[in-house]
Amino acid sequence: NPKTFTVPIVNDSVEEPNQSFSVQLVNPLGGATIGTNNDIVVTINDDDEPSGSPGTIRFTSATAGVSESQPNVTLTAERVSGSTGPVSVLLSTANGTASAGSDYQAVSNAVLSWGNGDSSNKTLQVPIVGDSNEESNETFTATLSAPTGGATIGSPATTTVTINDDDVTCSPCVADATTLCLAGGSGDPNRFRVRVNWENFQGGTGAGFAVPFTPDSGFFYFFSPNNLELLVKMVRGCGTALNAYWFFYAAASNVGLEYEVLDTTACVTKTYSNPVGNFASFGDINALATCP
């Protein structure tokens, strides 16, 4: 059986280059011999902060999301690679598809401050302005600038905030480029409305384009109509022990996905999400308990 040996590492607080030492096998006994892999080099990676560095300020994430009905979205900035001396940055918002005043309250040159030796995260809440209008999800950005105390701005210096609309209009589904209408076995071809939004690895977002297939199923594509990337379907489970409509999806893509399924008859919405990097296949047999 393989044998192991532990070599203790001595830590310090001095910033320095990575260092190495070697371990060799010697003096075999009992008639054994030493093979060709008789030594290894161990590298000790330095993880000490630069001495006297005021550090770098950046957002903890390049994206953030909030439901329209929530009062605020919290933005978080962090100080890394040093904490010497007091430092500060300014945070300001800018419109994307969301408009300051009607969708969120603008922030102009809000100050985030760190004291000497302070490397804790700092947060700022941006108020969200809700309404009762059904609309597309909307975005705005927040940017860090004007560092003081010798600090620098790191990446991401800007975060994109998505305000997710959660208003529901309970009228029959109307199919369009980004809306798929399904019967789900109900007999009403416009009962269930399905919409999908995507997010790529670079943080880009958009709406999926709907391709009807059968009364109970359809496809979505994100980048090319020749590349169908998502199958969705509704199944009527009424009369079973679960007594619900079932929702299934299967993706031939690993972009991030947000699904919204609306029963326009019962005025009930169900949402699902799939993170970036995951190939999704999912079924919910309790999706909508809205039979018949």
C-alpha positions in Angstrom: 0.0 0.0 0.0 1.2 3.6 -0.6 2.7 5.3 2.4 2.5 9.0 3.3 4.7 11.4 5.2 3.6 14.9 6.4 6.0 17.8 6.2 5.0 20.7 8.5 4.8 24.2 6.8 5.9 27.3 8.8 3.6 30.3 8.1 4.7 33.9 8.3 3.2 37.3 7.5 6.0 38.5 5.1 5.2 39.1 1.5 7.7 37.2 -0.6 8.1 35.1 -3.7 6.9 31.5 -3.8 9.5 29.2 -2.3 10.3 25.5 -2.8 12.2 22.6 -1.3 12.8 19.1 -2.5 12.1 15.7 -0.9 14.2 12.6 -1.9 14.0 8.9 -1.3 17.4 7.4 -0.2 18.9 4.3 1.5 16.5 1.5 0.6 16.5 -1.5 2.9 15.4 -5.1 2.8 16.5 -5.6 -0.8 14.2 -2.8 -2.2 15.4 -0.4 -4.9 14.6 3.2 -5.6 12.7 3.9 -8.8 13.1 6.8 -11.2 10.6 9.1 -9.4 12.8 9.4 -6.4 12.4 13.1 -5.7 9.7 15.8 -5.8 9.8 19.6 -5.6 7.3 21.2 -3.2 6.3 24.8 -3.8 5.1 26.9 -0.9 2.8 29.6 -2.4 3.0 32.9 -0.7 -0.4 34.2 0.4 0.6 37.3 2.5 -0.8 40.7 1.6 1.6 43.2 0.1 3.2 45.1 3.0 1.6 48.5 3.4 -0.8 48.1 0.5 -4.0 50.1 0.7 -5.7 47.4 -1.5 -8.1 47.2 -4.4 -11.8 47.9 -4.2 -14.3 46.0 -6.4 -17.8 44.6 -6.5 -18.2 41.1 -5.2 -20.3 40.2 -8.4 -20.8 41.6 -11.8 -24.5 41.0 -11.7 -27.3 41.3 -9.2 -31.1 40.7 -9.3 -34.1 41.8 -7.4 -37.9 41.4 -7.7 -39.8 44.5 -8.5 -41.9 44.1 -5.4 -38.8 44.2 -3.1 -38.0 47.5 -1.5 -34.2 47.5 -2.1 -31.4 45.7 -3.9 -28.2 45.4 -1.9 -24.8 46.0 -3.6 -21.6 44.7 -2.0 -18.1 46.0 -2.5 -14.9 44.3 -1.1 -11.4 45.4 -0.3 -8.7 42.9 -1.3 -4.9 42.7 -1.6 -4.2 45.1 1.2 -5.9 47.0 4.1 -3.3 49.6 5.1 -4.7 53.1 5.8 -8.1 54.6 5.3 -9.6 54.4 1.8 -12.9 55.1 0.1 -14.6 55.0 -3.3 -17.7 56.5 -4.8 -20.7 54.5 -6.1 -23.1 55.8 -8.7 -25.9 54.3 -10.7 -26.9 54.7 -14.4 -29.9 53.8 -16.4 -30.0 50.8 -18.6 -33.5 49.7 -19.7 -34.7 50.7 -16.2 -35.3 54.4 -15.6 -34.3 56.3 -12.4 -37.3 57.6 -10.6 -39.9 55.2 -12.1 -38.0 51.9 -11.7 -35.4 52.6 -9.0 -34.0 55.6 -7.1 -30.7 56.9 -8.5 -27.6 57.0 -6.4 -25.0 59.6 -7.1 -21.5 59.5 -5.6 -22.4 57.6 -2.5 -19.3 57.0 -0.4 -18.1 53.6 0.7 -15.3 53.9 3.3 -12.8 51.5 5.0 -10.6 52.3 8.0 -7.0 51.3 8.5 -6.8 47.5 8.7 -10.5 47.1 7.7 -11.1 44.6 4.9 -14.8 43.8 5.7 -17.3 44.1 2.9 -19.3 47.3 2.5 -22.9 47.4 1.3 -25.3 50.0 -0.1 -29.0 49.6 -0.7 -30.6 51.0 -3.8 -34.4 51.6 -3.5 -36.6 49.8 -6.1 -39.8 51.5 -7.3 -42.5 48.9 -8.0 -45.6 49.3 -10.2 -48.5 47.1 -11.2 -47.6 47.1 -14.9 -46.7 43.8 -16.5 -43.4 44.5 -18.5 -40.1 43.0 -19.4 -37.3 42.7 -16.9 -35.3 45.9 -16.7 -31.7 46.7 -15.8 -29.5 49.5 -14.5 -25.8 49.6 -13.6 -23.8 50.7 -10.6 -20.1 51.8 -10.9 -17.3 52.3 -8.5 -15.0 55.3 -9.1 -12.6 57.9 -7.5 -10.6 55.7 -5.0 -8.8 57.5 -2.3 -5.9 56.6 0.1 -3.9 55.0 -2.6 -6.5 52.2 -3.3 -7.2 51.1 -6.8 -10.5 50.0 -8.5 -10.5 46.4 -9.5 -12.8 44.2 -11.6 -15.7 44.1 -11.6 -15.9 47.8 -11.2 -19.5 47.8 -12.6 -22.4 45.6 -11.6 -25.6 45.2 -13.7 -28.8 45.0 -11.7 -31.8 43.2 -13.2 -35.2 44.2 -11.8 -37.4 41.2 -12.4 -41.0 42.0 -13.1 -43.5 40.1 -11.0 -46.7 41.7 -12.1 -49.2 39.3 -13.6 -52.0 40.2 -16.1 -54.5 37.3 -16.2 -55.7 37.4 -19.8 -55.3 34.6 -22.3 -51.8 34.0 -23.6 -51.0 35.8 -26.8 -48.1 34.2 -28.7 -45.3 36.5 -29.9 -41.6 36.2 -30.7 -40.7 35.5 -27.0 -43.9 34.0 -25.7 -45.0 30.4 -26.0 -48.6 29.5 -25.5 -49.5 26.0 -24.4 -52.7 24.0 -23.7 -51.1 21.5 -21.4 -53.9 19.1 -22.0 -56.5 21.6 -20.7 -58.2 22.0 -24.1 -57.5 25.7 -24.0 -54.6 26.4 -26.4 -53.9 29.8 -24.7 -54.1 28.8 -21.1 -50.4 28.6 -20.2 -47.8 31.3 -21.0 -44.1 30.4 -21.0 -41.2 32.9 -21.2 -37.5 32.3 -20.8 -34.6 34.7 -20.3 -30.9 33.6 -20.7 -27.6 34.8 -19.3 -24.2 33.9 -21.0 -20.8 33.4 -19.3 -19.9 37.1 -20.0 -22.9 38.4 -18.1 -24.9 39.2 -21.3 -28.7 38.6 -21.0 -31.7 38.4 -23.3 -35.0 36.8 -24.0 -35.5 33.4 -25.6 -37.3 33.2 -28.9 -40.3 30.8 -28.9 -40.9 28.1 -31.5 -44.3 26.4 -31.2 -44.3 22.6 -31.7 -47.4 20.8 -30.4 -50.3 22.1 -28.4 -48.5 21.0 -25.2 -44.9 21.6 -26.1 -42.5 23.9 -27.8 -38.9 25.1 -28.2 -36.8 28.2 -27.5 -33.6 29.4 -29.2 -31.3 32.1 -27.9 -28.8 33.0 -30.6 -29.9 31.5 -33.9 -33.2 30.1 -35.2 -31.1 27.1 -36.6 -30.0 26.2 -33.1 -32.9 25.2 -30.9 -31.6 25.0 -27.4 -34.5 24.4 -25.1 -37.6 22.1 -25.0 -40.5 22.8 -22.7 -43.8 21.1 -22.2 -46.9 21.1 -20.0 -48.7 17.9 -19.0 -52.1 17.6 -17.5 -51.9 15.6 -14.3 -55.4 16.4 -13.2 -57.3 13.4 -11.8 -54.0 11.8 -10.6 -53.0 11.7 -6.9 -51.0 14.9 -7.5 -53.9 16.6 -9.2 -51.8 19.3 -10.9 -50.4 20.5 -14.2 -46.8 19.3 -14.7 -43.9 21.3 -16.2 -40.8 19.8 -17.8 -37.8 21.3 -19.6 -34.6 20.0 -21.1 -31.8 22.3 -22.4 -29.1 21.6 -25.0 -27.1 24.6 -23.6 -25.3 25.6 -20.5 -26.3 29.2 -20.4 -28.1 30.5 -17.3 -31.9 30.3 -17.7 -34.9 31.9 -15.9 -38.3 30.4 -16.7 -41.7 31.9 -16.0 -44.9 29.8 -16.4 -48.2 31.5 -16.0 -51.6 29.8 -15.8 -53.7 32.6 -17.2 -57.0 30.9 -16.1 -56.1 30.6 -12.4 -53.7 33.6 -12.4 -50.9 31.6 -10.8 -47.2 32.0 -11.8 -44.4 29.5 -11.2 -40.7 30.4 -11.8 -37.6 28.3 -12.2 -33.9 29.1 -12.6 -30.8 27.3 -13.9 -27.3 28.7 -13.2 -24.7 29.5 -15.8 -22.6 26.4 -16.6 -25.3 23.8 -15.9 -26.9 21.6 -18.5 -30.5 21.6 -17.3 -33.1 18.8 -17.4 -35.9 19.2 -14.9 -39.5 18.2 -14.2 -42.0 19.6 -11.6 -45.0 17.3 -11.1 -46.4 19.8 -8.6 -45.9 22.8 -10.8 -49.4 24.3 -10.9 -52.2 22.9 -8.6 -54.8 24.7 -10.7 -56.9 21.8 -12.1 -59.1 21.5 -13.9 
